[in-house]
Amino acid sequence: MLYLPFFPHFFPDLISIAERMATVKHKILVLSGKGGVGKSTFSAQLAFALAAMDFQVGLLDIDICGPSIPKMLGLEGQDVHQSNLGWSPVYIESNLGVMSIGFMLPNPDEAVIWRGPRKNGLIKQFLKDVYWGELDFLVVDAPPGTSDEHISIVQCLKATGIDGAIIVTTPQQVSLIDVRKEVSFCKTVGVKVLGVVENMSSLCQPLLDMKFLKTTEAGEQTDVTEWVGEYIREKAPELLNLITYSEVFDSSGGGAAKMCREMDVPFLGKVPLDPQLCKAAEEGRSCFGDQKCGVSASALKKIIEKLIQNQGFSTMSIDAKA
């Protein structure tokens, strides 16, 4: 049984947090049981998608030791400013604001070596001192696992109402073992699981985006990509629109869909491992307006629209503004 501590000295903070969060309609946590599954990438693209649907969106990065959200939204090097209303988020668009400890580090290579109480204190500060204004959605990107930061965010937000959590995983058992713990955590602390996303379910990309190598008799490899491209265009142009598919992780155990059936939580869908999505994240861009991200953007769009329809948030399409 998980022990969720409650300290009397939290009361003043909880009142301040409740007052600050009163202008935020929906609060969504993005969780993962394991690091490296693409949770922050999903959080960033979810924020981009909601903003593209003309919602007022805030993205809060509480991954204190590994803040990657500033990079994924193209906001590296930005500073947080303070006004009489509190800390001001960094805005990438007029309706998309971001807050992260990454904006406060004097050196991006500096390690954050903090014990739990200091982390918890910063999370409380983010919740009570950041002036978001009127928000339709606050997306909270949490670190992997079920430790201090998760307990703090749930404890601080529960009184103000959390819509629920989206859990991101990869298909293999070594990831799903930890995701089961994450689902159990949510059930124990009373946070609704809005759904599970299976990320990196396969490597998908257009045929001509692949690199082709030929092994010589001496065992050396030579790049024949240009030759293959010319051959296909001349001899088999009907192949130009094909998408290649290859499993990266072992999904023979049934993947996230099977786990969701067993644990009675919604399965939102699969997102392929798309090099173009990785590039968009590296460059701090939305994937939805990028024609090269067709494979991943289509999958993400279906997942996000399914989430919105399931929760009754809105019927507006991501394409409304993208």
Phi, psi and omega per residue, in radians:
M1 nan 2.252 3.125
L2 -1.327 2.391 3.107
Y3 -1.751 2.027 3.135
L4 -1.806 1.755 -3.053
P5 -1.226 2.650 3.041
F6 -2.341 2.178 -3.069
F7 -1.921 2.361 -3.129
P8 -0.988 -0.574 -3.096
H9 -1.230 -0.089 3.072
F10 -1.279 -0.372 -2.982
F11 -0.955 -0.882 3.117
P12 -1.024 -0.703 3.119
D13 -1.132 -0.732 -3.114
L14 -1.112 -0.633 3.095
I15 -1.137 -0.782 3.123
S16 -1.119 -0.711 3.125
I17 -1.132 -0.753 3.139
A18 -1.068 -0.697 3.117
E19 -1.152 -0.738 -3.122
R20 -1.192 -0.697 -3.071
M21 -1.423 -0.069 -3.130
A22 -1.084 -0.394 -3.124
T23 -1.643 0.105 3.134
V24 -1.867 2.050 -3.051
K25 -1.274 -0.833 -3.040
H26 -2.264 2.395 3.141
K27 -2.189 2.141 -3.079
I28 -2.161 2.189 3.041
L29 -1.594 2.460 3.010
V30 -1.998 2.030 -3.004
L31 -2.115 2.839 2.967
S32 -2.639 2.580 3.102
G33 -1.391 -0.372 -3.017
K34 -2.368 2.562 3.075
G35 -1.329 2.743 3.067
G36 1.407 0.268 -3.118
V37 -1.700 -0.019 3.111
G38 1.633 0.406 -3.121
K39 -1.085 -0.818 -3.119
S40 -1.191 -0.624 3.055
T41 -1.058 -0.768 3.118
F42 -1.127 -0.758 3.136
S43 -1.012 -0.800 -3.125
A44 -1.093 -0.799 -3.114
Q45 -1.238 -0.554 3.039
L46 -1.091 -0.769 3.119
A47 -1.106 -0.774 3.092
F48 -1.018 -0.768 -3.085
A49 -1.139 -0.784 -3.138
L50 -1.130 -0.671 3.099
A51 -1.145 -0.627 3.119
A52 -1.189 -0.303 3.099
M53 -1.636 0.241 3.092
D54 1.229 0.352 2.967
F55 -1.415 2.688 2.953
Q56 -1.497 2.119 -2.942
V57 -2.226 2.414 2.967
G58 -2.098 2.462 3.103
L59 -2.120 2.007 -3.099
L60 -1.896 2.086 -3.125
D61 -1.708 1.882 3.109
I62 -1.883 0.332 2.995
D63 -1.403 1.476 -2.946
I64 -1.077 -0.716 -3.047
C65 -1.523 -0.286 -3.127
G66 -2.442 1.091 -3.086
P67 -1.291 1.859 -3.108
S68 -1.886 -0.119 -3.093
I69 -1.073 -0.739 3.115
P70 -0.969 -0.695 3.110
K71 -1.142 -0.744 -3.029
M72 -1.326 -0.200 3.050
L73 -1.975 0.211 3.082
G74 1.181 0.575 -3.051
L75 -2.029 0.310 3.126
E76 -1.039 2.435 3.110
G77 1.528 -0.085 3.113
Q78 -1.353 2.708 3.140
D79 -2.015 2.666 3.051
V80 -1.557 2.340 3.127
H81 -1.939 2.649 -3.105
Q82 -2.049 2.422 3.075
S83 -2.226 -3.065 3.116
N84 -1.204 -0.209 3.090
L85 -1.593 -0.241 -3.119
G86 2.242 -2.883 3.088
W87 -1.206 2.399 3.104
S88 -1.702 2.266 3.056
P89 -1.081 2.796 3.022
V90 -1.549 2.206 -3.040
Y91 -1.770 2.278 3.028
I92 -1.653 -0.517 3.007
E93 -2.449 2.943 -3.099
S94 -1.098 -0.417 -3.124
N95 -2.006 0.365 3.111
L96 -2.461 1.825 3.129
G97 -1.916 2.642 -3.039
V98 -2.329 2.448 3.014
M99 -2.324 2.351 -3.106
S100 -2.754 2.611 3.022
I101 -1.123 -0.339 3.110
G102 -1.032 -0.442 3.110
F103 -1.352 -0.234 -3.016
M104 -1.817 -0.098 -3.101
L105 -1.457 2.209 3.136
P106 -1.140 -0.476 3.136
N107 -2.294 2.113 -3.095
P108 -1.065 -0.351 3.127
D109 -1.566 0.002 -3.088
E110 -1.293 2.308 3.112
A111 -1.408 2.449 3.059
V112 -1.656 1.790 -3.076
I113 -1.878 1.451 -3.065
W114 -2.108 2.549 2.973
R115 -1.422 2.937 -3.070
G116 -0.906 -0.848 -3.086
P117 -1.014 -0.642 -3.138
R118 -1.243 -0.666 3.058
K119 -1.061 -0.812 -3.130
N120 -1.069 -0.667 3.126
G121 -1.102 -0.694 3.139
L122 -1.198 -0.683 3.116
I123 -1.066 -0.768 3.094
K124 -1.075 -0.693 3.104
Q125 -1.094 -0.768 3.104
F126 -0.992 -0.721 -3.051
L127 -1.335 -0.571 -3.065
K128 -1.790 -0.309 -3.052
D129 -1.913 -0.240 3.124
V130 -1.462 2.227 3.137
Y131 -1.648 1.753 -3.124
W132 -1.523 -0.400 -2.990
G133 1.309 -2.698 3.123
E134 -1.368 2.105 3.131
L135 -2.147 2.442 2.948
D136 -1.411 -0.711 -3.103
F137 -2.381 2.375 2.886
L138 -2.012 1.987 3.109
V139 -1.687 2.173 -3.102
V140 -1.922 1.993 3.111
D141 -1.571 1.907 -3.065
A142 -1.722 2.758 3.075
P143 -1.242 2.908 3.099
P144 -1.131 2.718 3.026
G145 1.665 -2.869 -3.082
T146 -2.397 0.877 -2.994
S147 -1.829 -2.653 -3.010
D148 -0.879 -0.860 -3.052
E149 -1.050 -0.662 -3.126
H150 -1.195 -0.761 3.119
I151 -1.077 -0.754 -3.124
S152 -1.102 -0.824 -3.070
I153 -1.154 -0.681 3.112
V154 -1.171 -0.799 -3.128
Q155 -1.068 -0.705 -3.103
C156 -1.331 -0.577 -3.043
L157 -1.677 -0.294 -2.996
K158 -1.038 -0.698 -3.126
A159 -1.178 -0.414 -3.120
T160 -1.620 -0.159 3.109
G161 1.670 1.966 3.040
I162 -1.881 2.197 3.104
D163 -1.113 -0.656 3.127
G164 2.659 -2.935 -3.060
A165 -2.224 2.469 2.952
I166 -1.797 2.288 -3.105
I167 -1.950 2.245 -3.098
V168 -1.868 2.365 -3.136
T169 -2.501 3.005 2.912
T170 -1.934 2.919 -2.921
P171 -1.278 -0.369 -2.956
Q172 -1.371 2.756 -3.045
Q173 -1.050 -0.618 -3.090
V174 -1.095 -0.467 3.063
S175 -1.495 -0.724 -3.086
L176 -1.153 -0.507 3.077
I177 -1.011 -0.765 -3.138
D178 -1.312 -0.546 3.122
V179 -1.171 -0.611 3.069
R180 -1.027 -0.684 3.089
K181 -1.118 -0.667 3.125
E182 -1.131 -0.734 3.091
V183 -1.090 -0.754 3.120
S184 -1.093 -0.694 3.089
F185 -1.010 -0.852 -3.117
C186 -1.060 -0.752 3.139
K187 -1.145 -0.670 -3.111
T188 -1.152 -0.727 -3.078
V189 -1.629 0.071 3.051
G190 1.371 0.510 3.075
V191 -1.784 2.161 -3.122
K192 -1.161 2.354 3.031
V193 -1.501 1.887 -3.132
L194 -1.248 -0.424 3.104
G195 2.771 2.885 3.125
V196 -2.003 2.363 3.098
V197 -1.933 2.213 3.056
E198 -1.631 1.886 -3.118
N199 -1.661 2.755 3.123
M200 0.939 0.678 -3.075
S201 -1.201 -0.389 3.089
S202 -2.916 2.825 3.038
L203 -1.592 2.007 -3.120
C204 -2.203 2.292 3.039
Q205 -2.860 2.721 3.104
P206 -0.982 2.563 -3.056
L207 -0.924 -0.769 -3.063
L208 -1.415 0.000 2.990
D209 -1.501 -0.173 3.127
M210 -1.329 2.689 3.003
K211 -1.806 2.372 -3.102
F212 -1.982 2.337 3.139
L213 -2.147 2.589 3.080
K214 -2.133 2.282 -3.127
T215 -1.587 2.218 3.130
T216 -1.437 2.973 3.121
E217 -1.084 -0.461 3.127
A218 -1.427 -0.011 3.121
G219 1.529 0.080 3.112
E220 -1.533 2.679 -3.134
Q221 -1.917 2.344 3.099
T222 -2.103 2.554 -3.110
D223 -1.421 2.077 3.130
V224 -2.072 0.415 -3.080
T225 -1.034 -0.792 -3.098
E226 -1.113 -0.718 3.135
W227 -1.121 -0.759 -3.140
V228 -1.090 -0.753 3.140
G229 -1.055 -0.794 3.129
E230 -1.126 -0.696 -3.131
Y231 -1.097 -0.796 -3.115
I232 -1.131 -0.771 -3.129
R233 -1.071 -0.621 -3.093
E234 -1.495 -0.775 -2.996
K235 -1.710 -0.500 -3.058
A236 -2.507 1.084 -3.091
P237 -1.080 -0.358 3.127
E238 -1.152 -0.229 3.134
L239 -1.532 -0.137 -3.009
L240 -1.087 -0.509 -3.089
N241 -1.643 0.115 -3.131
L242 -1.299 2.566 3.053
I243 -1.883 2.242 3.102
T244 -1.437 2.577 -3.100
Y245 -2.383 2.275 3.113
S246 -2.603 2.308 3.104
E247 -1.264 2.259 3.106
V248 -1.637 -0.768 3.136
F249 -1.937 2.634 3.131
D250 -1.207 2.047 3.125
S251 -1.974 0.317 -3.088
S252 -1.109 -0.342 3.122
G253 -1.420 0.028 3.110
G254 1.812 -0.215 3.054
G255 1.140 -2.803 -3.057
A256 -1.186 -0.549 -3.118
A257 -1.068 -0.766 3.122
K258 -1.140 -0.760 3.127
M259 -1.041 -0.708 -3.140
C260 -1.108 -0.693 3.096
R261 -1.115 -0.734 -3.115
E262 -1.179 -0.601 -3.075
M263 -1.776 0.073 3.063
D264 0.990 0.906 3.030
V265 -2.252 2.700 -3.089
P266 -1.196 2.490 3.005
F267 -1.832 2.094 -3.048
L268 -1.532 -0.477 3.109
G269 2.463 -3.072 -3.061
K270 -2.014 2.486 3.030
V271 -2.079 2.155 -3.135
P272 -1.276 2.784 2.991
L273 -1.349 1.891 -3.054
D274 -2.070 2.004 3.128
P275 -0.947 -0.524 -3.141
Q276 -1.259 -0.580 3.049
L277 -1.178 -0.721 3.085
C278 -1.042 -0.706 -3.140
K279 -1.174 -0.700 3.109
A280 -1.080 -0.709 3.121
A281 -1.150 -0.710 3.119
E282 -1.103 -0.582 -3.083
E283 -1.665 0.033 3.094
G284 1.213 0.675 -3.077
R285 -2.056 2.724 2.942
S286 -1.287 2.486 3.117
C287 -1.489 -0.195 -2.948
F288 -1.363 -0.404 3.095
G289 -1.757 0.164 -3.072
D290 -1.819 1.988 -3.118
Q291 -1.052 -0.512 -3.116
K292 -1.255 -0.326 3.138
C293 -1.614 0.449 -3.032
G294 -0.954 -0.714 -3.079
V295 -1.172 -0.907 -3.081
S296 -1.319 -0.677 -3.122
A297 -1.079 -0.692 3.119
S298 -1.098 -0.762 3.136
A299 -1.154 -0.769 3.123
L300 -1.116 -0.694 3.134
K301 -1.044 -0.793 -3.140
K302 -1.103 -0.725 -3.128
I303 -1.128 -0.804 -3.087
I304 -1.204 -0.712 3.103
E305 -1.162 -0.614 3.070
K306 -1.129 -0.757 3.103
L307 -1.033 -0.817 -3.096
I308 -1.138 -0.727 3.131
Q309 -1.197 -0.718 3.137
N310 -1.051 -0.668 -3.088
Q311 -1.609 -0.091 3.121
G312 1.230 0.451 -3.107
F313 -1.204 -0.796 -3.073
S314 -2.992 2.843 3.057
T315 -1.933 0.089 -3.124
M316 -1.183 2.522 -3.136
S317 -1.528 2.625 3.051
I318 -1.047 -0.517 -3.107
D319 -1.216 -0.139 -3.070
A320 -1.013 -0.594 -3.107
K321 -2.203 -0.380 -3.116
A322 -1.109 nan nan
